Amino acid sequence: MPAALPWLLALCAGLAQAASLASPLDGEPLWWLQILSLALFAHVLLRAGGARRAALLGWLFATAWLAGTFWWLFISMHTYGGLAASLAVLAVLGLAAFLGSYYAAVSACFWVLAPASKALSAIVFAALWLLAELARGVWWTGFPWGAGGYAHADGPLAVLARVAGVYGMGFAASALAMALARWRAPDMRHARWWGGALVLAVAWAGLDAQRQAAVDVEEGRPLTLALLQGNIPQDEKFQPGSGVPLALHWYAEQLRAADAALVVAPETAIPLLPQQLEPGYLEAVTQRYRHGDQALLLGIPLGDIGRGYTNSVLGFAPGQAQPYQYDKHHLVPFGEFIPPFFRWFTRMMDIPLGDFNRGAVGQPSFAWAGERIAPNICYEDLFGEEIGARFRDEAGAPTVMVNLSNIGWFGDSVAIDQHLAISRLRALEFERPMVRATNTGATAVIDHQGRVTHRLAPYTRGVLRAEVRGRGGAVTPYAWWVSRWGLAPLWALGLGVAGATWLLRRRKV
């Protein structure tokens, strides 16, 4: 094998892994490409020749994968943040390289720990890869965007979502990838191979039957929706002479005209604090939702210099003494809060958002029309363990989830399709519909089986009129355990397998 070939294969496999999350052709996730690309990397890893080389190959694969996944951060930093193009490129590569170090570490560990057994080596690889995914999703506030499980919203592993969540799906995909990398045609001559395949097939059939039995239950009455997509240009959105008056005029017009039972305007649809608005503006546009038979969820910043500021959702419904309020909990680094020692970096950019206060985890739902509607803002739907906190009390668990976003920061890029896939996974995990109202896309309705039932074309100004059926009843197994223990069971799985393998190797030595 030529000396450069393993490095080239690791690089190409990483880029293919990124493409699997949202196809460059149509934006759809490609579950088979996710497994094949990871299997190609596993093939290279098995032939690394040492732990140091394994770490470097793992780092190259992960850096290519992650940079290829969230390259659109360049748009937010350079196009809208004013950071020099060269520095924006370095920032994206630096973030990818830093997060890639987790995968470098577990690649080295796999080389040291990997057992001779093909089945066991697949489990060990999956456990170590799971630990890297969890570390990326939790440490330093977490940025699990592009986790491997998101490629499987439509694939056979989707049956695992309601039981093990997206990280559990990634564990299974990683095990399959390593098994594929180590598979040889003569293996099929052994009864053990066919026995293992039969066990997997029976397990899959059982999980699928369980899922069908759970989803084929009576749903709530349809709730009519009007989802507003203002398509306010991001470079004008907070400008007082262009984007601000455009947003205030267009959203006021649509809020007055909407006739749906629930109207949703996206994150910071109103781009000013209430005290900065023209006197009477907010009261005028929300008055109709204080009486009658309609309700409104409206994205707006709140607060003042004394109390601090929040990225919030206000809910208006007839009979309320006070508007409902949801405050974003999981804030975006550099956009909504400045990490320690990084203020110098934000001074180099012209981003009109600063330090926000965090809302609590597990805030109450918005009650309307017999539904318990749970808002989340921007990339909060990326953190299923935090959304899961709302499901601990089954009687009060959400029946509908609503994401209010502004992905306009990332231009006309694959970020829109990737975020839609994230929302689809949350719908699969909790078996609750997810409604999305965004500034530029994807404004959509996702049913409790993760299927997109309605969608507005991205980068158009318009209103998506649709229906959604809320779902109550028993929560999914994933919702049950993640609401109580968070991600601890998955950490225990990964560390338990790695620790047991290490002890077995020590005994053999």
C-alpha positions in Angstrom: 0.0 0.0 0.0 1.5 3.4 -1.0 2.5 5.5 2.0 0.1 8.3 1.2 -2.9 6.0 0.5 -4.1 5.5 4.2 -4.1 9.3 4.7 -6.0 9.9 1.5 -8.6 7.2 2.3 -9.1 8.7 5.9 -9.6 12.1 4.4 -12.0 11.0 1.7 -13.9 8.8 4.3 -14.3 11.9 6.5 -15.7 14.0 3.8 -18.1 11.2 2.8 -19.2 11.0 6.4 -20.1 14.7 6.3 -22.0 14.2 3.1 -24.0 11.4 4.6 -25.7 13.7 7.1 -27.3 15.8 4.3 -26.7 14.9 0.7 -25.2 17.8 -1.4 -27.7 16.8 -4.1 -31.1 16.9 -2.3 -30.3 17.5 1.4 -31.5 14.1 2.5 -29.5 12.0 5.0 -27.8 8.9 3.5 -27.6 6.2 6.2 -25.8 3.7 4.0 -23.0 6.2 3.2 -22.6 6.9 6.9 -21.9 3.3 7.6 -19.7 2.7 4.4 -17.6 5.8 5.0 -17.0 4.8 8.7 -16.2 1.3 7.5 -13.6 2.6 5.2 -12.0 4.5 8.0 -12.2 1.4 10.2 -10.4 -0.5 7.4 -7.6 2.0 7.5 -7.5 2.0 11.3 -7.1 -1.7 11.5 -3.9 -1.4 9.4 -2.5 1.7 11.1 0.5 -0.2 12.6 0.5 1.5 15.9 -1.3 3.7 18.4 0.3 6.9 17.4 -0.4 6.4 13.7 -4.0 5.3 14.6 -4.5 8.6 16.5 -3.3 10.7 13.6 -5.5 8.8 11.1 -8.5 9.2 13.5 -7.8 12.9 13.9 -7.6 13.4 10.1 -10.8 11.5 9.5 -12.7 13.4 12.2 -11.3 16.8 11.2 -12.4 16.3 7.6 -15.8 15.0 8.7 -16.5 17.9 11.1 -15.1 20.6 8.9 -17.1 19.2 6.0 -20.2 19.2 8.2 -20.2 22.7 9.7 -18.1 24.6 7.1 -21.0 27.0 7.0 -19.8 28.6 10.2 -17.4 30.4 7.9 -20.5 32.3 6.5 -21.6 33.5 9.9 -18.1 34.7 10.9 -17.0 36.2 7.6 -20.1 37.2 5.7 -22.1 38.4 8.6 -19.5 38.8 11.4 -17.0 40.7 9.4 -14.1 38.4 10.3 -11.3 38.2 7.7 -11.8 35.2 5.4 -8.4 33.7 6.3 -9.2 33.9 10.0 -12.7 32.5 9.5 -11.2 29.5 7.7 -8.7 29.0 10.5 -11.5 29.2 13.1 -13.6 26.5 11.4 -10.6 24.3 10.9 -9.4 24.9 14.4 -12.8 24.0 15.9 -12.9 20.8 13.7 -9.3 19.9 14.7 -10.0 20.4 18.4 -13.2 18.3 18.4 -11.4 15.8 16.2 -8.9 15.2 19.0 -11.6 13.2 20.8 -11.7 10.7 17.9 -7.9 10.7 17.7 -7.8 9.6 21.3 -10.3 6.8 20.9 -8.7 5.6 17.7 -5.4 5.1 19.6 -7.3 3.4 22.4 -8.9 1.0 19.9 -5.5 0.1 18.5 -4.3 -0.8 22.0 -7.4 -2.6 23.2 -8.9 -4.2 20.1 -9.6 -7.9 20.7 -8.9 -10.6 18.1 -12.6 -11.6 17.9 -14.4 -9.8 15.1 -17.6 -9.4 17.0 -15.9 -8.1 20.2 -13.7 -5.7 18.2 -16.9 -4.2 16.6 -18.4 -3.7 20.1 -15.2 -2.2 21.5 -14.9 0.2 18.5 -18.5 1.2 18.9 -18.1 1.8 22.6 -15.0 4.0 22.1 -16.6 5.9 19.3 -19.6 6.5 21.5 -17.4 8.0 24.1 -16.0 10.4 21.6 -19.5 11.4 20.4 -20.6 12.0 24.0 -17.6 14.1 24.8 -18.2 16.2 21.8 -21.8 16.6 22.7 -21.2 17.5 26.4 -17.8 19.1 27.1 -17.3 22.8 26.6 -21.1 23.3 26.4 -21.3 20.7 23.7 -21.5 20.8 19.9 -22.8 17.4 18.7 -23.9 18.8 15.3 -23.3 16.1 12.7 -23.2 13.1 15.1 -23.3 9.9 13.0 -26.8 8.9 14.2 -28.4 11.8 12.4 -27.8 10.1 9.1 -30.2 7.3 10.1 -33.6 9.1 10.3 -34.8 7.1 7.3 -32.7 3.9 7.6 -33.2 0.6 9.3 -31.5 1.9 12.5 -34.3 4.4 13.0 -36.1 1.7 15.1 -33.5 2.4 17.8 -34.4 6.1 18.2 -37.3 5.5 20.6 -35.1 3.2 22.8 -31.5 4.4 22.6 -31.7 7.9 21.1 -29.3 9.3 18.4 -26.2 8.3 20.3 -27.4 4.7 20.6 -28.1 4.7 16.9 -24.5 5.9 16.4 -23.2 3.1 18.6 -25.0 0.5 16.4 -23.8 2.2 13.2 -20.2 2.1 14.5 -20.4 -1.5 15.4 -21.8 -2.4 11.9 -19.1 -0.3 10.3 -16.3 -2.2 12.1 -18.0 -5.5 11.4 -18.2 -4.6 7.7 -14.5 -3.6 7.7 -13.5 -7.0 9.2 -16.0 -9.1 7.2 -14.5 -11.7 4.8 -16.5 -13.9 2.4 -15.3 -17.1 4.1 -17.0 -15.9 7.3 -20.3 -16.9 5.8 -19.3 -20.6 5.9 -19.6 -20.6 9.7 -22.8 -21.2 11.6 -21.8 -18.5 14.0 -22.0 -15.9 11.3 -25.5 -16.9 10.3 -26.5 -17.2 14.0 -25.4 -13.6 14.6 -27.2 -12.4 11.5 -30.4 -14.2 12.6 -30.2 -12.6 16.1 -29.8 -9.1 14.6 -32.7 -9.7 12.2 -35.0 -10.9 15.0 -34.0 -8.0 17.2 -34.6 -5.5 14.4 -38.0 -7.1 13.7 -39.0 -6.9 17.3 -38.0 -3.3 17.7 -39.9 -2.4 14.5 -43.0 -4.2 15.7 -42.8 -2.4 19.0 -42.4 0.9 17.3 -45.4 0.3 15.1 -47.5 -0.8 18.0 -46.6 2.4 19.8 -47.2 4.8 17.0 -50.4 3.3 15.8 -52.5 4.8 18.6 -55.2 7.5 18.5 -53.8 11.0 18.1 -55.3 14.3 19.2 -57.6 16.5 17.1 -55.8 18.4 14.3 -54.4 21.8 15.3 -54.3 24.3 12.5 -51.0 26.2 12.1 -49.7 29.3 10.5 -45.8 29.2 10.5 -44.3 32.5 9.6 -41.0 32.7 7.6 -40.0 36.3 7.2 -36.8 35.7 5.2 -35.3 38.9 6.5 -31.7 39.2 5.1 -29.3 38.4 7.9 -27.0 41.3 7.1 -30.0 43.6 7.5 -31.9 41.8 10.3 -30.7 44.1 13.1 -30.2 47.2 11.1 -32.6 50.0 12.2 -32.9 51.5 8.7 -33.6 48.3 6.7 -34.2 44.9 8.3 -35.8 46.1 11.6 -38.6 48.1 10.0 -39.1 45.4 7.4 -39.5 42.7 10.1 -41.8 44.8 12.2 -44.1 45.6 9.3 -44.2 42.2 7.8 -44.7 40.2 11.0 -47.3 42.7 12.2 -49.2 42.3 9.0 -49.1 38.5 9.1 -50.0 38.3 12.8 -53.1 40.4 12.1 -54.1 38.3 9.1 -53.5 34.8 10.3 -56.6 32.7 11.0 -55.0 29.4 12.3 -55.5 28.1 15.8 -51.8 28.4 16.5 -49.5 31.0 14.9 -45.7 30.8 15.3 -43.2 33.5 14.5 -39.5 32.5 14.5 -36.6 33.3 16.8 -36.2 37.1 17.2 -38.9 37.6 14.7 -39.3 40.9 16.6 -35.6 42.0 16.6 -36.0 44.6 19.3 -36.6 44.5 23.1 -40.2 45.4 24.0 -39.1 48.8 25.5 -37.3 49.6 22.2 -40.5 49.2 20.1 -42.8 52.0 19.2 -45.3 52.5 22.1 -48.3 50.2 21.6 -46.8 48.1 18.9 -46.5 44.8 20.8 -50.0 45.2 22.3 -51.5 45.9 18.9 -50.1 42.9 17.2 -50.9 40.5 20.0 -54.3 41.9 21.0 -56.3 39.4 18.9 -54.6 36.5 20.6 -55.7 37.6 24.1 -59.3 37.0 23.1 -61.1 34.6 20.7 -59.9 31.2 19.6 -56.3 31.7 18.5 -52.9 31.5 20.2 -49.5 32.9 19.3 -45.8 31.9 20.0 -43.5 34.8 19.2 -39.7 34.9 19.2 -38.4 38.1 20.8 -35.5 39.2 23.1 -36.4 40.3 26.6 -34.8 41.9 29.6 -32.9 45.0 30.5 -29.5 46.1 31.6 -30.3 45.4 35.3 -31.8 41.9 35.0 -29.9 40.9 32.0 -31.3 39.7 28.7 -32.8 36.4 27.4 -33.5 35.0 23.9 -37.2 34.2 24.5 -40.5 33.1 23.2 -43.7 34.8 24.4 -47.0 32.9 24.2 -50.4 34.6 24.0 -53.7 32.8 24.4 -57.2 33.8 25.5 -57.8 33.9 29.3 -54.1 34.4 30.3 -53.3 36.7 33.2 -49.8 37.0 31.9 -48.1 35.9 28.6 -46.4 32.6 28.7 -42.6 32.9 28.6 -39.9 30.5 27.5 -36.2 31.5 27.9 -33.5 29.8 25.8 -31.3 27.5 28.0 -28.6 26.2 25.7 -26.9 29.4 24.4 -24.6 29.6 21.3 -21.0 30.3 22.2 -19.8 33.7 20.8 -23.3 34.5 19.5 -25.2 34.5 22.8 -22.5 34.2 25.4 -18.7 34.8 25.3 -16.6 31.9 26.7 -13.9 32.9 29.2 -10.7 34.2 27.6 -12.3 34.6 24.1 -13.6 38.2 24.3 -10.7 39.2 22.0 -12.1 36.9 19.3 -15.6 38.4 19.5 -14.1 41.9 19.3 -12.9 41.0 15.8 -16.5 40.4 14.6 -19.5 42.5 14.2 -22.2 40.3 15.6 -25.2 42.2 17.1 -25.8 39.6 19.9 -24.0 39.5 23.2 -24.2 37.8 26.6 -27.6 36.4 27.4 -28.9 34.8 30.6 -29.8 31.1 30.5 -33.3 29.8 31.1 -33.9 26.7 33.2 -33.9 23.1 31.9 -37.4 21.6 31.7 -39.4 24.8 31.6 -43.2 24.3 31.5 -45.1 23.8 28.2 -47.5 26.3 26.7 -51.0 25.0 27.2 -53.4 25.6 24.3 -56.3 23.8 22.6 -55.8 20.7 24.7 -52.1 20.4 23.8 -49.0 20.9 25.8 -46.7 22.8 23.4 -42.9 22.8 24.3 -40.8 25.5 22.5 -37.1 25.3 21.9 -35.0 27.9 20.2 -32.3 27.6 17.5 -30.0 24.6 18.1 -31.6 23.6 21.4 -33.2 20.7 19.5 -29.7 19.3 19.1 -29.7 18.4 22.8 -32.2 15.6 23.3 -31.2 15.0 26.9 -32.2 18.6 27.7 -35.5 18.3 25.9 -36.0 15.0 27.6 -36.2 16.7 31.0 -39.7 17.8 30.1 -40.9 14.2 29.9 -40.1 13.1 33.4 -43.7 13.7 34.4 -45.6 11.6 31.9 -48.9 13.3 32.7 -47.5 16.7 31.9 -45.2 15.7 29.1 -45.3 17.7 25.8 -47.7 16.7 23.1 -46.1 18.9 20.5 -42.6 20.3 20.2 -41.9 23.7 18.5 -38.6 24.9 17.2 -38.1 28.6 16.5 -34.9 29.3 14.6 -32.9 31.7 12.6 -30.4 29.8 10.4 -30.0 32.9 8.3 -26.6 33.2 9.9 -25.3 30.4 7.7 -26.6 31.5 4.3 -28.1 29.2 1.7 -26.2 26.2 2.8 -26.7 22.6 3.9 -27.1 23.8 7.5 -30.8 24.1 6.8 -31.1 20.4 5.8 -28.9 19.3 8.6 -31.1 21.1 11.1 -34.2 19.6 9.7 -32.7 16.1 10.2 -31.9 17.0 13.8 -35.5 17.9 14.4 -36.6 14.7 12.7 -34.5 12.7 15.2 -36.1 14.4 18.1 -39.5 13.5 16.8 -38.4 9.9 16.5 -36.9 9.8 19.9 -39.9 11.2 21.7 -42.6 10.2 19.2 -44.0 13.7 19.4 -44.5 15.9 16.3 -42.0 18.8 15.9 -43.2 22.1 14.3 -40.5 24.4 13.0 -40.9 28.2 12.3 -37.7 29.8 11.0 -36.5 33.0 9.4 -35.1 31.4 6.2 -35.8 27.6 6.5 -36.5 24.9 7.1 -40.0 25.9 8.2 -41.8 22.6 8.4 -44.1 20.2 10.2 -42.6 16.8 11.2 -45.0 14.1 12.5 -44.3 11.7 15.4 -42.6 9.2 13.1 -40.1 11.7 11.9 -41.7 12.3 8.5 -41.8 15.8 7.0 -45.5 16.3 6.2 -45.4 20.0 5.2 -42.5 22.3 4.3 -42.1 25.8 3.0 -39.5 26.5 0.4 -36.3 28.0 2.0 -35.3 31.5 1.4 -38.8 32.7 0.5 -41.0 35.0 2.5 -44.3 33.3 3.3 -46.6 31.5 5.6 -46.8 27.7 5.9 -50.4 26.7 6.6 -50.7 23.2 7.9 -52.1 20.9 10.6 -50.4 19.0 13.4 -51.8 16.3 15.6 -50.4 16.2 19.2 -49.7 13.0 20.9 -50.0 12.1 24.6 -49.9 8.8 26.3 -46.9 6.8 27.5 -43.5 8.2 26.8 -40.9 6.3 24.8 -38.2 4.2 26.6 -35.6 6.8 25.6 -37.7 9.7 27.0 -38.2 7.7 30.2 -34.5 7.0 31.0 -33.0 10.2 29.6 -35.4 12.3 31.7 -34.1 10.6 34.8 -30.5 9.9 34.2 -29.5 12.1 31.2 -26.7 10.5 29.2 -25.2 8.6 32.2 -26.4 5.2 30.9 -24.5 5.8 27.6 -21.4 6.9 29.4 -21.6 3.8 31.5 -21.9 1.6 28.4 -18.9 3.2 26.7 -16.7 3.3 29.8 -17.9 -0.2 30.9 -16.9 -1.9 27.6 -13.6 0.0 27.4 -12.8 -0.8 31.0 -13.7 -4.5 30.8 -11.6 -4.9 27.6 -8.6 -3.2 29.3 -8.9 -5.5 32.3 -9.1 -8.6 30.1 -6.0 -7.6 28.2 -4.1 -7.0 31.5 -5.0 -10.5 32.7 -3.7 -12.0 29.5 -0.5 -10.2 29.8 
